[in-house]
Amino acid sequence: MSATERSTSFTEELRSKADPVFEAIFRHPFVRGIAEGNLSGEQLAHYVRQDFQYLTVFCQVYGLAVSKSTRREDIAFFNEQIGFVLDSENHPHQNLARVSGYPMEELEGANELLPTARNYTRHTLYSAHSGTLGELLCALYPCPLTYWEIGLRLKEEVKPDDSHPFKEWIEFYADPIVGDICREFARRIDRLASDAGKAERANMEEHYLTSCRMEHIFWSMAYDLEEWPV
Ligand SMILES: Cc1ncc(C[n+]2csc(CCO)c2C)c(N)n1
């Protein structure tokens, strides 16, 4: 191998295997609705109610990641991310809530997870409880990664100005801070994958691909106003 060539990393391989799911996410009518600014108040409220609870579980899973960590720099990263989710991710929610016309207090007060949000959060919790740190991180990584890629694409396509209803949402996820979070995930996952055996790497891949598919159906849950049938 020449000095300029390098082999494909584990996370690059995962990203390329998940490409059809990423493309389906970019074409999803909810994501297109963010670009075009034409989602209904009910769809936006439905998303924020579920996502608020989803992010609570995300923080719990970071707590489990801390309990599986031996390196202080990993503990520091997960601790920082709990702060990011609790404080910074309020901003995109407030943007959607404002456009929806529903008060944030009502959206934050919902307490029943709908089938898809329940399914997704149980998947991340299961990966955390049953798996290694690498397996857990592979279940979480598609969360920042899909939003970062959506943010970048929409920013490039829409170039939102002050009149765009979802300018803050798009700019929040297109911010280089989210790109840095993704790089921090990838660096750790690649390190853990290189120390993992075949079975663990297979679980890492499965958890990652499942989370990508869950991201896709999470958008459908909001777009279709999913409810428990009974
Ligand atoms: C369903 C769903 N998936 C991903 C995100 C975005 N997101 C979740 S956690 C996080 C930061 C990780 O530390 C980011 C960017 C969301 N809000 N809701």
PDBQT file of the ligand as one rigid body, heavy atoms in Angstrom, charges set to zero:
ROOT
HETATM    1  C1  LIG A 301     -35.080   9.654  16.608  1.00  0.00    +0.000 C 
HETATM    2  C2  LIG A 301     -33.912  10.579  16.691  1.00  0.00    +0.000 A 
HETATM    3  N1  LIG A 301     -32.741  10.199  16.147  1.00  0.00    +0.000 NA
HETATM    4  C3  LIG A 301     -31.675  11.013  16.208  1.00  0.00    +0.000 A 
HETATM    5  C4  LIG A 301     -31.761  12.238  16.822  1.00  0.00    +0.000 A 
HETATM    6  C5  LIG A 301     -30.570  13.149  16.849  1.00  0.00    +0.000 C 
HETATM    7  N2  LIG A 301     -29.730  12.916  17.972  1.00  0.00    +0.000 N 
HETATM    8  C6  LIG A 301     -30.096  12.133  18.972  1.00  0.00    +0.000 A 
HETATM    9  S1  LIG A 301     -28.919  12.066  20.177  1.00  0.00    +0.000 SA
HETATM   10  C7  LIG A 301     -27.888  13.069  19.340  1.00  0.00    +0.000 A 
HETATM   11  C8  LIG A 301     -26.571  13.500  19.898  1.00  0.00    +0.000 C 
HETATM   12  C9  LIG A 301     -25.806  12.385  20.382  1.00  0.00    +0.000 C 
HETATM   13  O1  LIG A 301     -25.013  12.703  21.462  1.00  0.00    +0.000 OA
HETATM   14  C10 LIG A 301     -28.471  13.434  18.146  1.00  0.00    +0.000 A 
HETATM   15  C11 LIG A 301     -27.808  14.325  17.168  1.00  0.00    +0.000 C 
HETATM   16  C12 LIG A 301     -32.995  12.608  17.403  1.00  0.00    +0.000 A 
HETATM   17  N3  LIG A 301     -33.169  13.790  18.041  1.00  0.00    +0.000 N 
HETATM   18  N4  LIG A 301     -34.051  11.765  17.329  1.00  0.00    +0.000 NA
ENDROOT
TORSDOF 0
